[in-house]
Amino acid sequence: MNIRYKRLNLIFAITLAASGFPSQSPVEQPSVATDKHTMVVFIHGTMLPILSLSAFGSAMHHYFWRKNNAQKSWYQLYLDKLKKVSTYRYQPSGPDGLNPAITPSACLAASMYQDLLPASCTCYTFGWDGRLSNRHRRKAAHQLYKSLCPEIERLKANCKNLEVVVIAHSHGGNVGLYLAHAENEFKKGLEIDKLVLLGTPVQSETEKYVSSPCFKKIYNFYSRGDQVQKIDLISTHDEWSRRKFAAHENLVQIEVRCGNKRPGHTELWLFNGKDNWICRDNISIAPFPLFVFLPTIIRELDAHYTTTSHINLNIERAPQKISFSFSDKHTNAVTMLDETFLQKYREKIFRL
Protein backbone atom coordinates (compact mmCIF):
# COMPACT_ATOMS: atom_id res chain seq x y z
CA MET A 1 0.00 0.00 0.00
CA ASN A 2 1.50 3.34 -0.98
CA ILE A 3 1.97 6.23 1.45
CA ARG A 4 -0.69 8.38 -0.20
CA TYR A 5 -3.32 5.68 0.19
CA LYS A 6 -2.36 5.04 3.83
CA ARG A 7 -2.90 8.70 4.61
CA LEU A 8 -6.23 8.82 2.82
CA ASN A 9 -7.38 5.65 4.55
CA LEU A 10 -6.37 6.95 7.96
CA ILE A 11 -7.67 10.51 7.61
CA PHE A 12 -10.87 10.01 5.68
CA ALA A 13 -12.02 6.42 5.94
CA ILE A 14 -13.07 6.79 9.57
CA THR A 15 -15.65 9.33 8.42
CA LEU A 16 -17.11 6.94 5.88
CA ALA A 17 -18.01 4.07 8.17
CA ALA A 18 -21.74 4.76 8.11
CA SER A 19 -24.98 6.70 8.33
CA GLY A 20 -28.80 6.54 8.38
CA PHE A 21 -31.74 8.33 6.78
CA PRO A 22 -34.53 10.20 8.60
CA SER A 23 -37.20 8.02 10.21
CA GLN A 24 -39.81 6.32 8.07
CA SER A 25 -42.59 3.80 8.58
CA PRO A 26 -41.96 0.56 10.49
CA VAL A 27 -40.96 -2.63 8.74
CA GLU A 28 -43.60 -4.08 6.44
CA GLN A 29 -42.53 -7.10 4.41
CA PRO A 30 -44.51 -9.62 2.37
CA SER A 31 -45.25 -12.92 4.06
CA VAL A 32 -42.63 -15.58 3.42
CA ALA A 33 -43.84 -18.79 1.78
CA THR A 34 -40.85 -21.11 1.87
CA ASP A 35 -39.32 -23.91 3.94
CA LYS A 36 -36.02 -22.03 4.28
CA HIS A 37 -35.48 -18.31 4.44
CA THR A 38 -32.63 -16.00 5.44
CA MET A 39 -33.14 -12.72 7.26
CA VAL A 40 -30.17 -10.39 6.68
CA VAL A 41 -29.66 -7.21 8.71
CA PHE A 42 -26.99 -4.67 7.70
CA ILE A 43 -25.67 -2.38 10.47
CA HIS A 44 -23.55 0.65 9.62
CA GLY A 45 -20.77 1.99 11.80
CA THR A 46 -19.67 5.36 13.13
CA MET A 47 -20.47 8.46 11.12
CA LEU A 48 -18.38 11.56 11.55
CA PRO A 49 -19.24 14.83 9.74
CA ILE A 50 -17.39 15.49 6.52
CA LEU A 51 -17.63 18.91 4.90
CA SER A 52 -20.49 19.31 2.42
CA LEU A 53 -21.99 22.69 1.55
CA SER A 54 -25.08 21.14 0.00
CA ALA A 55 -25.73 19.00 3.10
CA PHE A 56 -25.13 22.04 5.31
CA GLY A 57 -27.66 24.15 3.41
CA SER A 58 -30.23 21.37 3.27
CA ALA A 59 -29.92 20.64 6.99
CA MET A 60 -30.28 24.35 7.83
CA HIS A 61 -33.40 24.61 5.68
CA HIS A 62 -34.90 21.48 7.26
CA TYR A 63 -34.08 22.63 10.79
CA PHE A 64 -35.45 26.19 10.56
CA TRP A 65 -38.15 26.15 7.89
CA ARG A 66 -39.47 22.59 7.49
CA LYS A 67 -41.22 20.38 10.00
CA ASN A 68 -38.73 18.44 12.12
CA ASN A 69 -41.16 15.79 13.32
CA ALA A 70 -38.46 13.65 14.87
CA GLN A 71 -37.14 16.70 16.78
CA LYS A 72 -33.61 15.96 15.64
CA SER A 73 -30.68 18.21 16.39
CA TRP A 74 -29.17 20.19 13.53
CA TYR A 75 -26.10 17.95 13.79
CA GLN A 76 -28.10 14.78 13.23
CA LEU A 77 -30.01 16.38 10.37
CA TYR A 78 -26.67 17.25 8.79
CA LEU A 79 -25.52 13.64 9.08
CA ASP A 80 -28.80 12.48 7.53
CA LYS A 81 -28.34 14.83 4.59
CA LEU A 82 -24.72 13.74 4.14
CA LYS A 83 -25.95 10.22 3.49
CA LYS A 84 -27.79 11.39 0.38
CA VAL A 85 -25.17 13.63 -1.21
CA SER A 86 -21.76 12.20 -0.29
CA THR A 87 -19.76 9.00 -0.52
CA TYR A 88 -21.92 7.64 2.31
CA ARG A 89 -24.55 6.69 -0.25
CA TYR A 90 -22.36 3.79 -1.41
CA GLN A 91 -23.02 1.71 1.72
CA PRO A 92 -26.01 -0.51 2.58
CA SER A 93 -27.65 1.77 5.12
CA GLY A 94 -31.13 3.21 5.41
CA PRO A 95 -33.57 5.10 7.63
CA ASP A 96 -33.32 5.22 11.41
CA GLY A 97 -34.32 1.94 12.99
CA LEU A 98 -34.97 -1.46 11.42
CA ASN A 99 -36.33 -1.11 7.87
CA PRO A 100 -36.49 -3.08 4.63
CA ALA A 101 -33.66 -2.37 2.20
CA ILE A 102 -34.94 0.67 0.29
CA THR A 103 -31.95 2.87 -0.55
CA PRO A 104 -30.16 2.23 -3.87
CA SER A 105 -27.03 0.69 -2.31
CA ALA A 106 -29.02 -1.46 0.10
CA CYS A 107 -31.28 -2.66 -2.74
CA LEU A 108 -28.24 -3.51 -4.86
CA ALA A 109 -26.78 -5.51 -1.97
CA ALA A 110 -30.13 -7.27 -1.44
CA SER A 111 -30.30 -8.17 -5.13
CA MET A 112 -26.82 -9.73 -5.03
CA TYR A 113 -27.71 -11.68 -1.90
CA GLN A 114 -30.86 -13.01 -3.57
CA ASP A 115 -28.62 -14.40 -6.31
CA LEU A 116 -25.79 -15.69 -4.10
CA LEU A 117 -27.69 -17.21 -1.19
CA PRO A 118 -29.02 -20.75 -1.67
CA ALA A 119 -32.36 -19.83 -0.02
CA SER A 120 -34.69 -16.88 -0.41
CA CYS A 121 -33.82 -13.88 1.73
CA THR A 122 -35.17 -10.64 3.11
CA CYS A 123 -32.67 -7.82 3.65
CA TYR A 124 -33.01 -5.04 6.21
CA THR A 125 -30.95 -2.08 7.28
CA PHE A 126 -30.61 -0.76 10.80
CA GLY A 127 -29.93 2.96 11.07
CA TRP A 128 -28.65 4.53 14.27
CA ASP A 129 -27.14 7.90 15.17
CA GLY A 130 -23.59 6.75 14.42
CA ARG A 131 -22.01 8.58 17.36
CA LEU A 132 -18.45 7.68 18.36
CA SER A 133 -19.71 6.68 21.78
CA ASN A 134 -19.87 3.38 23.61
CA ARG A 135 -23.07 4.50 25.35
CA HIS A 136 -24.77 5.37 22.06
CA ARG A 137 -23.82 1.99 20.57
CA ARG A 138 -25.37 0.18 23.54
CA LYS A 139 -28.50 2.31 23.25
CA ALA A 140 -28.71 1.54 19.51
CA ALA A 141 -28.43 -2.19 20.23
CA HIS A 142 -31.36 -2.00 22.62
CA GLN A 143 -33.42 -0.22 19.95
CA LEU A 144 -32.49 -2.88 17.41
CA TYR A 145 -33.33 -5.67 19.84
CA LYS A 146 -36.84 -4.32 20.43
CA SER A 147 -37.54 -4.25 16.68
CA LEU A 148 -35.67 -7.40 15.74
CA CYS A 149 -37.34 -9.85 18.11
CA PRO A 150 -40.92 -9.34 16.88
CA GLU A 151 -39.79 -9.27 13.24
CA ILE A 152 -38.03 -12.61 13.68
CA GLU A 153 -41.19 -14.06 15.18
CA ARG A 154 -43.26 -12.72 12.28
CA LEU A 155 -40.96 -14.37 9.75
CA LYS A 156 -40.87 -17.63 11.71
CA ALA A 157 -44.65 -17.81 11.52
CA ASN A 158 -44.39 -18.03 7.73
CA CYS A 159 -41.43 -20.35 7.19
CA LYS A 160 -40.24 -23.56 8.80
CA ASN A 161 -36.52 -22.79 8.78
CA LEU A 162 -35.43 -19.18 9.34
CA GLU A 163 -31.76 -18.22 9.47
CA VAL A 164 -30.97 -14.84 11.06
CA VAL A 165 -27.76 -13.17 9.83
CA VAL A 166 -26.50 -9.83 11.13
CA ILE A 167 -23.75 -8.16 9.06
CA ALA A 168 -22.06 -5.16 10.63
CA HIS A 169 -19.27 -2.81 9.66
CA SER A 170 -16.85 -1.01 11.97
CA HIS A 171 -18.53 0.05 15.23
CA GLY A 172 -21.78 -1.36 13.87
CA GLY A 173 -20.18 -4.65 14.91
CA ASN A 174 -20.12 -3.44 18.50
CA VAL A 175 -23.79 -2.51 18.16
CA GLY A 176 -24.32 -6.11 17.07
CA LEU A 177 -22.37 -7.49 20.03
CA TYR A 178 -24.40 -5.34 22.39
CA LEU A 179 -27.47 -7.35 21.33
CA ALA A 180 -26.20 -9.85 23.91
CA HIS A 181 -26.38 -7.11 26.55
CA ALA A 182 -29.98 -6.42 25.50
CA GLU A 183 -30.80 -10.13 25.69
CA ASN A 184 -29.39 -10.29 29.21
CA GLU A 185 -31.68 -7.42 30.17
CA PHE A 186 -34.92 -8.19 28.29
CA LYS A 187 -34.66 -12.01 28.04
CA LYS A 188 -36.83 -12.60 24.96
CA GLY A 189 -34.75 -15.52 23.73
CA LEU A 190 -33.02 -13.79 20.83
CA GLU A 191 -30.88 -16.12 18.71
CA ILE A 192 -28.60 -14.88 15.92
CA ASP A 193 -27.41 -17.70 13.67
CA LYS A 194 -24.51 -15.70 12.23
CA LEU A 195 -23.01 -12.42 13.37
CA VAL A 196 -20.55 -11.14 10.75
CA LEU A 197 -18.12 -8.41 11.78
CA LEU A 198 -16.20 -6.37 9.19
CA GLY A 199 -13.35 -4.19 10.45
CA THR A 200 -14.91 -3.96 13.91
CA PRO A 201 -12.68 -2.31 16.55
CA VAL A 202 -12.20 -4.98 19.21
CA GLN A 203 -12.71 -3.42 22.64
CA SER A 204 -12.99 -4.77 26.16
CA GLU A 205 -16.47 -3.28 26.59
CA THR A 206 -17.99 -5.71 24.06
CA GLU A 207 -15.44 -8.49 23.62
CA LYS A 208 -17.01 -10.46 26.47
CA TYR A 209 -20.24 -10.82 24.49
CA VAL A 210 -18.55 -13.04 21.91
CA SER A 211 -19.27 -15.94 24.26
CA SER A 212 -22.99 -15.12 24.57
CA PRO A 213 -25.29 -18.05 23.72
CA CYS A 214 -27.46 -15.71 21.62
CA PHE A 215 -24.76 -15.88 18.90
CA LYS A 216 -24.50 -19.33 17.38
CA LYS A 217 -21.55 -18.37 15.16
CA ILE A 218 -19.44 -15.21 14.83
CA TYR A 219 -17.19 -14.39 11.87
CA ASN A 220 -14.63 -11.64 12.38
CA PHE A 221 -13.19 -10.33 9.09
CA TYR A 222 -10.20 -8.02 9.32
CA SER A 223 -7.39 -6.66 7.16
CA ARG A 224 -3.96 -5.43 8.16
CA GLY A 225 -4.46 -2.65 5.61
CA ASP A 226 -7.33 -1.31 7.71
CA GLN A 227 -5.71 1.50 9.70
CA VAL A 228 -9.04 2.82 10.99
CA GLN A 229 -9.98 -0.31 12.93
CA LYS A 230 -7.27 0.22 15.56
CA ILE A 231 -7.24 4.00 16.10
CA ASP A 232 -10.32 4.44 18.29
CA LEU A 233 -9.01 5.31 21.71
CA ILE A 234 -11.86 7.76 22.41
CA SER A 235 -14.86 5.52 22.98
CA THR A 236 -13.12 2.79 24.99
CA HIS A 237 -11.19 2.42 28.24
CA ASP A 238 -8.55 0.49 26.34
CA GLU A 239 -5.35 2.11 25.19
CA TRP A 240 -6.05 1.04 21.58
CA SER A 241 -8.68 -0.94 19.75
CA ARG A 242 -7.58 -4.29 18.31
CA ARG A 243 -8.25 -6.37 15.20
CA LYS A 244 -8.74 -9.80 16.78
CA PHE A 245 -10.71 -11.27 19.66
CA ALA A 246 -9.47 -13.86 22.10
CA ALA A 247 -10.21 -17.35 20.74
CA HIS A 248 -13.63 -18.84 21.41
CA GLU A 249 -15.35 -21.99 20.20
CA ASN A 250 -18.09 -20.18 18.26
CA LEU A 251 -15.70 -17.62 16.72
CA VAL A 252 -13.92 -17.76 13.35
CA GLN A 253 -11.45 -14.99 12.49
CA ILE A 254 -10.53 -14.34 8.88
CA GLU A 255 -7.65 -12.19 7.65
CA VAL A 256 -8.40 -10.83 4.18
CA ARG A 257 -5.97 -10.03 1.38
CA CYS A 258 -6.66 -9.08 -2.23
CA GLY A 259 -3.65 -10.37 -4.14
CA ASN A 260 -0.73 -8.20 -3.09
CA LYS A 261 -3.02 -5.58 -1.53
CA ARG A 262 -4.73 -5.41 1.82
CA PRO A 263 -8.26 -3.94 1.88
CA GLY A 264 -8.81 -0.66 3.70
CA HIS A 265 -11.65 0.09 6.08
CA THR A 266 -14.09 1.36 3.46
CA GLU A 267 -13.24 -1.36 0.94
CA LEU A 268 -14.91 -3.83 3.27
CA TRP A 269 -18.21 -1.94 3.09
CA LEU A 270 -18.62 0.76 0.38
CA PHE A 271 -19.38 0.24 -3.29
CA ASN A 272 -16.73 1.95 -5.41
CA GLY A 273 -19.00 4.29 -7.38
CA LYS A 274 -18.08 7.03 -9.80
CA ASP A 275 -17.15 9.64 -7.18
CA ASN A 276 -15.95 7.32 -4.40
CA TRP A 277 -12.35 8.53 -4.24
CA ILE A 278 -11.50 6.73 -1.00
CA CYS A 279 -11.70 3.18 -2.47
CA ARG A 280 -9.11 1.93 -4.96
CA ASP A 281 -9.87 0.92 -8.53
CA ASN A 282 -6.94 -1.51 -8.76
CA ILE A 283 -7.87 -3.82 -5.90
CA SER A 284 -9.13 -7.25 -6.99
CA ILE A 285 -12.68 -6.89 -5.63
CA ALA A 286 -13.30 -3.41 -7.11
CA PRO A 287 -15.84 -1.95 -7.63
CA PHE A 288 -17.44 -4.26 -5.05
CA PRO A 289 -16.89 -4.19 -1.29
CA LEU A 290 -16.05 -7.39 0.56
CA PHE A 291 -19.44 -7.75 2.20
CA VAL A 292 -21.32 -8.52 -1.04
CA PHE A 293 -19.29 -11.74 -1.40
CA LEU A 294 -20.07 -12.98 2.10
CA PRO A 295 -22.66 -15.59 0.98
CA THR A 296 -19.99 -17.26 -1.17
CA ILE A 297 -17.23 -16.86 1.42
CA ILE A 298 -19.20 -18.11 4.42
CA ARG A 299 -20.58 -21.08 2.49
CA GLU A 300 -16.99 -22.22 1.83
CA LEU A 301 -15.92 -21.54 5.42
CA ASP A 302 -18.77 -23.66 6.77
CA ALA A 303 -18.04 -26.46 4.30
CA HIS A 304 -14.29 -26.80 4.91
CA TYR A 305 -13.39 -25.20 8.26
CA THR A 306 -15.91 -26.27 10.89
CA THR A 307 -13.31 -26.53 13.67
CA THR A 308 -10.83 -23.83 12.61
CA SER A 309 -10.47 -20.61 14.58
CA HIS A 310 -8.28 -18.61 12.17
CA ILE A 311 -8.27 -18.61 8.38
CA ASN A 312 -6.45 -16.67 5.68
CA LEU A 313 -8.54 -15.52 2.71
CA ASN A 314 -6.99 -14.25 -0.51
CA ILE A 315 -9.20 -12.83 -3.27
CA GLU A 316 -7.73 -12.49 -6.76
CA ARG A 317 -8.91 -11.95 -10.30
CA ALA A 318 -8.58 -14.81 -12.76
CA PRO A 319 -9.67 -14.76 -16.42
CA GLN A 320 -13.45 -14.16 -16.35
CA LYS A 321 -13.57 -15.16 -12.67
CA ILE A 322 -12.86 -14.00 -9.13
CA SER A 323 -10.92 -16.56 -7.08
CA PHE A 324 -11.39 -17.04 -3.32
CA SER A 325 -8.53 -19.01 -1.73
CA PHE A 326 -8.84 -20.19 1.89
CA SER A 327 -6.11 -21.69 4.05
CA ASP A 328 -5.26 -22.61 7.62
CA LYS A 329 -2.51 -24.84 9.01
CA HIS A 330 -4.07 -27.98 7.57
CA THR A 331 -6.52 -27.25 4.73
CA ASN A 332 -6.55 -25.28 1.48
CA ALA A 333 -9.72 -24.61 -0.49
CA VAL A 334 -10.54 -22.55 -3.58
CA THR A 335 -13.84 -21.42 -5.06
CA MET A 336 -14.59 -19.28 -8.11
CA LEU A 337 -17.27 -16.72 -8.91
CA ASP A 338 -18.15 -16.07 -12.53
CA GLU A 339 -17.25 -12.55 -13.64
CA THR A 340 -20.14 -12.59 -16.15
CA PHE A 341 -22.57 -12.89 -13.23
CA LEU A 342 -21.09 -9.74 -11.70
CA GLN A 343 -21.22 -7.59 -14.83
CA LYS A 344 -24.84 -6.49 -14.46
CA TYR A 345 -24.13 -5.37 -10.91
CA ARG A 346 -20.95 -3.59 -11.93
CA GLU A 347 -22.98 -1.40 -14.27
CA LYS A 348 -25.52 -0.59 -11.56
CA ILE A 349 -22.81 0.59 -9.16
CA PHE A 350 -21.89 3.43 -11.47
CA ARG A 351 -25.51 4.57 -11.55
CA LEU A 352 -25.84 4.82 -7.75
Secondary structure, DSSP 8 states (H G I E B T S, - for coil): --HHHHHHHHHHGGGGS---B------------EEEEEEEEEE---------HHHHHHHHHHHHHS--TT---HHHHHHHHHHHHSGGGGSS--BBEEEE--SHHHHHHHHHHHHHSSSEEEEEEEE----S-HHHHHHHHHHHHHHHHHHHHHHHTTEEEEEEEEEEETTHHHHHHTHHHHHHHH-----BSEEEEES--B-HHHHGGGG-TTBS-EEEEE-TT-SGGG---SSSSSSS-BS-----TTEEEEEEEBTTB---TGGGT----TT-TTS-SSSTTTTS-GGGGHHHHHHHHHHH-TT-SEEEEEEEEETTEEEEEEE-SS-EEEEEEEHHHHHHHHHHHTT-
